[in-house]
Amino acid sequence: MNIIKYPAREEWANIVERPHLDVTELNQTVANVLADVRVRGDEAVKGYELKFDHIDLDDLAVSEADIEAAERLVSPQLRQAIELAHENIRKFHEAQHFRTKKVETQPGVVCWQKSVAIEKVGLYIPGGTAPLFSTVLMLATPAKIAGCREIVLCTPPDRQGHVNPAILVAARVAGVSRIFKIGGVQAIGAMAYGTETVPKVYKIFGPGNQYVMAAKQQVSLHDVAIDMPAGPSEVCVIADEMASPEFVAADLLSQAEHGADSQVILITTSHKLIDDVLQEVDRQLQQLPRKEIAQRALENSRIILVRDNKEAMELSNAYAPEHLVIQTEDYEQMAEQVVNAGSVFLGRYACESAGDYASGTNHTLPTHGYATAYNGVNLDSYCRKVTFQHLSDEGVRNIGRAVELMAEAEQLDAHKNAMTVRINSLK
């Protein structure tokens, strides 16, 4: 990890900068696959499954027999853990229900909103080196609570044509409607355009590699909404001399093992903590099965020594991390200063892993600095707010003339006339 001591503020822009890759060729590859899926549907999807996932599929859909087989393969202990996590995620997201309130803006003018579920949503679940069955719970649970009529899930199969059993069990627990054995760009295209087998959806959710992210951004331009733009996963830990070096190192490594392009940052006010954390990182790293991946992520990561906690928080807000862990004695006061972050973990025991799996908060979060403008997935992500208004004759008298004057000033005479005829009808 790169150590930076007391950086001047003019250096902060470089410190918080994420790695930039030339994706010109990648974007063209993605565009070609999407165009092919749009035209040839299932045939193209099956061709890319053979090319990229190395499996010749007769049927893209996961059958009821496949799900029943998966139920037998998942241990009772893991099943119980999945159900515990699902229950906590359900509780947290059910509390986010929108309450309609009618507002009388003028006598006779009443306005309100109604929350309406998106009818068809698509969930993409990676299934490569780390099959993310927890993400099934994070995406499908609020979709079910919102009342989405159709919840479609795509995830890549293994080379025998099977989907990870835990993914299928989580999908059953969370209420997914239909599951398809499709990965990568072809999955995004299938859900965006619809094929003979896969229904077209109205919004796509879920993480993925650079190809999947590029595909989501491309289809969002004209064809379907997406949850948020995203890049590689990341964590920022703010720690003082009271923090546990063992805990801090574990938090850094838990994020680094996601992928070689992940980024971890430690911001601290303590010289001693830096040395202690580095020793712990080396010790814990040797015990990880994914240590080579984590090691490569650490090469792009930083430890930053700052003068005080105020400066630490200001630097964190400039970075806008996906995950922010605050292990300081005054974490409650620090929390009040958080402006830009996807999800925040407070105190010694609130590790990022808790939010990733079972505390109840959603782990689908903005990365790459997008936390300055986006929030993570929540119940509202699956809903639209439809606005309503009702005007009585009294309402027309109260705002009619203002509408006429504003429409006339904008030179929209038909707009003016739509109100004028109503005003005249009251005379």
Secondary structure, DSSP 8 states (H G I E B T S, - for coil): -EEEES--GGGHHHHT-------HHHHHHHHHHHHHHHHHTHHHHHHHHHHHS----S--B--HHHHHHHHHHS-HHHHHHHHHHHHHHHHHHHTT------EEEETTEEEEEEEEE-SEEEEE---SSS--HHHHHHHHHHHHHHT-SEEEEEE---TTS---HHHHHHHHHHT-SEEEE--HHHHHHHHHH--SSS---SEEE----HHHHHHHHHHTTTT-EES----S-EEEEEE-TTS-HHHHHHHHHHHHTT-TT-EEEEEES-HHHHHHHHHHHHHHHTT-TTHHHHHHHHHT-EEEE-SSHHHHHHHHHHH--SEEEEESTTHHHHHHT--S-SEEEESSS--HHHHHHTSSS------TTGGGT-----GGGGEEEEEEEEE-HHHHHHHHHHHHHHHHHTT-HHHHHHHHHHHHHT-
